[in-house]
Amino acid sequence: MFNDTFILNTFVSQDVVFVIPAFRLGIFSHFVVENQEIAPNNLALYDILLAMEFIKSEIHNFGGDSNRVTLLGHSFGGTVAAMLSFSTEVNKDLSLFQQYISMSAPSNFEPLEFQKEKTIRFAEHANCIPKKSKHHLTKKQTELYMRNCLQKIDSMELLRIQRSLEDAKFPTYGGAILRGPIFQDVPDKNFMDSPKNVSALIGCIKYEVLVFGSYDDIGKSLLFENAEEINKKYQADKKNGEIEFFGKSFGNVRDETQEMIVQTRTRVNRLLENGVPAYQYEFTYPKHADHTDDLFFIMGVHPFEEDENEKNIGNVYRESFINFVKTGKPGNGFEMSDMKTSSYFEIYWNETSGERPKMKTDFEEGVSSEFPISEMKC
């Protein structure tokens, strides 16, 4: 999946050791039940934390420094990086990582009940639900039956079942649950109240996943206290074409785009108001500015033919990321964000007009007017 040569040229050539941990995905990491003695929730995060323990103990053998570890993630990987940073239950002594980079990260958690429903649906399609004759089984016994039954099925068959459910447009097997022992026992809206002193480079793409006919309960996704009221207003405004987005009215803006943009600034603000350094960027060059496009600039995935402007933008990305990894500051005029002015670093380049990356204020003011970030209780 990853371009080794690109990673070597980007990171290793700059004396940065780049580690890609393996972790479980799909049903293998998201068999979610109530009783965590049967199967712990958030299994993928256990894999990631174990990988980080390995890095902590072994990275010196590869020329790395365990006291300068940066956790980097894109999309839900960026969400994971943020979640582990805001968790009060892991990395308490900051020995696993000391800073993080989060690129285009959607919202944080899914409800436990929603995840359990996905598990039951999978078990039904795998014929791993207890027969009616076993209706007297307790919840624990039922969950144990499902787990033991699925463990007997070949892994390729499990993947086939998962794909068939995805093809049928059922919810995918991903996400995380706000539940111990990895996360603190607090309501969703309070999860980011007490961040650790882990500095962050956080950003998004202006256009992300701009137009798509999906539906999210955006009040819950963005962790508002009055989630039902927020979602009702948002869906009505979207239907009536009253949402101002990039200076235009879009009636079918994908909810995930709004979530990523609002969550980006919300995370930055939660860090800043607790005295934790946070640097925010937004990639605004429109030619290749969809959800995964900027990942090409640092890892070489999802490649496209760059124009002259994008070649310069790629250099800005690489220099900023490498500087942050090595010094804690992106450099090149990329300053720490200011909460009062909602400042951020716009990554844009135009050889014809002479426009270059620069600090700007009032991050996505149109989105902020729809969802007042300063009033969010999350």
N, C-alpha and C positions, 0 to 999 in steps of 0.2 A: 504493500500500500504506500509506503513512504519512499521518497527518492533519496537513497543513501548519499549519492554524490552531492546533491543539493544541500543536505544537512551537514555534510563534511565541510563544504565550502562556506556555508553560512555560520556554523557554530564552532566546529572543531578547529578551523583555521584561525579562529579568534580566541583559542584557548578556553573554550567552553565545552564541557562534557555534556552531551545530550543523551538522556536516557528515556527510552519509551517502555513503560511497564505494560505487561499483559494483564488483562483482567477479564473476568467472565461477563458475558452479555446475554441479552434476551432471557429466555426462560431459565437458563442456567444461573443467572444472577437475580432473577425476579420471580422465584417461587416464593410468594409472600403469604404467610399465614399469621394468625394471631399469636400463637405460642412460639416464642423465639427459641425455646429448647428444641423444637422440631426443625426449624430452619431460621437462622438469624435474618432479620430484615437488612436491606442495604448491603447484600453480599459483595457486590462489585467494589464498594468502598473499603471493605476489609482487605480485598486483594490489593487495592491501591495503597492502603496504609502499610501493608506488609512489604510491598515493593519499596516504599519510602524508608522503612526500617532497614532494608537491605542496603539501600543507597547510603543511609547514614553510617552504616558499619563498614561498607566496602568501597565507597567512592574514592577514598584516598589512594587506593591501589590503581586507580585510573587517572590520577593526577588532579582529582577534584577536591573540593573543600566542603566538608559536611556542615560548616558554619555559614556557608553562602549557597543555599539551595533555593532555587526559584521553581515553584509549581506553575506549569503553563497548561492551559486548556482552551479549546475552541468549542463553541456551541455548548452542548451539555457538559463537555469536558471543562469549559470555562465555568459553568455552574458548579461543578464538583470542586474546582479550585476555590471558588468563592465560599461554598458551603463549608469546606474543611477549614477555611480561614476564620469564618464567623463562628464555627462550633467552639463551645467552651469545654468540650469533653475530649478533644484530641489535640495533639501538638501543644500541650499546655506550657511546656518549657521552651517552645520554639526550636526544638532540636531536629524536627523533621524537615521543616522549611521555614524560611525567614521572610520571604516575599512571594507574591504570586502575580501571574498575568492571566487575565480573563478576557477572551475575545468572543464577542457576539453571543453572550450567554443568556438563555431564556430564564424564566422564573424558577423558583427553588423546588417546591415539594408537591407531591400528590397525596391525597388523603389515604390513610391506611385501608379504609373500606373499599375504595376504588381499586387499589392494588390487589386486595383479596378477591374482588370480583373477577379480575383478570386471571388469577390463579385458578379459581373454580371453573371458569370458562375453558381454560386450557385442559384441566383435568377431565371435564366432560367430553371434550373432543378426543381425548386419549383413552376414554373408557376407564378412567381412574376415580370415578365417584362410587362410593359404597352402594351396593344394591339395596333395594327397598327392604329386603329381609334384614338388613343391618341398620334399620332406622333408629334403633335404640342406642347407637354409638354416641358417645359424647363428642363435643366439638374437637377436643384434643385427639380423640381416637380417629375421627374423620380426617383431620389434617395429617395425622400420621399415616393413615391408609393411603391418602393421595400421594404423599411423598414416597412411600415405599413402592407404590405401584409405578410411579413415573421413573424411579431409579432402575426399574427392570426393563425399561424401554430403550432401544438403541438410540444413541445420540442423533443419528441422521434422521430417524423417524420423528424425534422431538422437533428437530429443525423443520421438517416437512409440515408438521402440525402448526408450528409457529407461523411459517410462511402462508399457510392456507388461511389462518386467522387474519393476518395482515392483508392478504389479498381480498378478504371479505370486508375490509375497512373497519375491523375491530381495533381498539386502542393497542398501540405497540407495547412491548415489554421493556420499559425503561423507567426513568424517573427515580426519585428518592422519597423516603418517608421521614418525617420529622419525629424521630423516636430514638430512645436510648438503645444501646450505650454509646453510639457514635455522636448523637446530638443531644442537646439539653432538652429538658422537659418543660417547654414553654409553648404558648400559642404561636402559630405561624407569624403573626404580626409582630411578635417580640423577638424573633430569631436573631435579627441583626442589631439588637440593642447594645451588646457588649462585645465588640470585636477585639481580638488580640492585636498586639502591636506588630502586625504583619503588613508592610507597605505593599501597595498594589499599583499595577498598570492595567487599566480597564478601558475597553473600547468597544465600538460597534461600527457597523456600516450604515450609511445613511438610508440605503434602500432595502437592506436585509432581504426579507421575503415579502415583497411589497403587496402583491395582489394574489389572493387565493380565497376560495369559497369555503373556508373552515369556520368553526365556531368554538370559541373558548369563553368560559366564565371569567371575564377579565378582572372582575372585582376580587374573586378568589385568587386568581393567578398572581395579581399584584399585591395581595395581602392587605387590602384595605379593611378597616374595622367595619365600615358600612358596605360590605362587599355586594350585597343584593341591590342596594340603591345605586351604587356605582355601575354595576353591570347593566342594570335596566336603562340608565341614562346613556351609557356608551353604545349599547346595541341600538337604541332609538336614534341617536345622533348619526351612527354609521349608516343605518337604513335610510335616513333622510338626507344623506350626503352633507352633513353639517360638520364633519371632522376636517379641520384644516391640517394638511400634511404636506410639508415642503412648499407651503404657499399655495397649494391647490386643494380642492375638495375631492376626497376619494370616499365613495360609499362602500367600497369592498376591500379596504386595506386589511391585510391579513392580521389577525389579532396578535400573532406571535411577534410581528414587527413592532407593534406598540409595546408589547411586553419587554422585548429586548432593550428598546430605547429607554423606557422608563426605569427598568431594573438597572441599567447601566448607571444612570445618574443617581438612583437611590443608593446603590452600593457605595458609590463615591462619597455621597453626602454622609452616610452612616460612618464611614471611616474618618472623614474630615472633622465631624462634630465630636469625635472621640480622640482627636489629636493624632490620628494615624495618617502618614503621608499617602496621598492618592493622586495618580496621574491619569487623566482621561483623554482619549482621542476619539475622533470620528473620521472615517474614511469616506470622502465625498465625491471622488472622481467617478462619473457615472458609467463609463464604458464597461467596466467589469466591477460592479459593486453589489453583487448579490451575496447571499449569506456566507458562502465558503470561499469567495474569490480571493480575499486578501490572505488566506492561508497559503496560497501559492508563493507569496513574497518571502515567507520565512521557512517553509517546509517543502516547497516544490510540488505539492499535491494539487489536483484539479488544474493542470497547466493550461495556459492560453497564450496566444501570440501577443506579446507586449508592444504597445506603441512607445514612442520616445518618452512621453510623459510617465507611462507606467514603469518604465525602466528606472526613472528617477524616483518614483514613488516606492518601488521595491527597495532601493538603497536607503530611503528614509526609514522604512519599516525595519530593515535589518540593523541599521545603525542604532535606532531607538531601542529596539529590543535588546541588542547586545549590550549597549550602555547600561540599560536598567539592570540586566542580569549581573553585570560586573561591578556596578557602582551604586545601584539603587536609584539612579536618576537617568532619564532618557537623553538629556542633553539636546544640543542643536536648537535651542529656543523653546523646547517642550518643557513648560514649567508645571509645577504642582498646581492642581486645580484649586480654584477659590470657590467656596460655598456660596458667598453672597452674590457673586456675579455669574455663577454657574459657568465658569470658564472651562475650556477644553482646547485641545490641539487639533486643528483641522488638517487632515492629511490630503492635500490636493496639489496638483502640479499642472501648469499649462505653459508650455514653451512660447506659444504665440502671444498670450496676454502678459506673460511675466509673473503670473501668480505662483506663489510658493506656500508650503506648509506654514501655518502660523497659529498663534493663540487667538481664540475668539471667546466671546461671552454669550450668555443667554442660550445655552444648549437646547436645541429643538424646542423653541419657545411655543410653537403651535401645539406640540404634544403635551408640554407642561401645562398649558392652559386647559386642556381636556382632563388631564390628571395632575393636579397640583402636587408636585413631588414633595414640596416642603411640608405638606399636610398629611402625607402618607404615614400610617402607623404600622411600620413593618420592621 
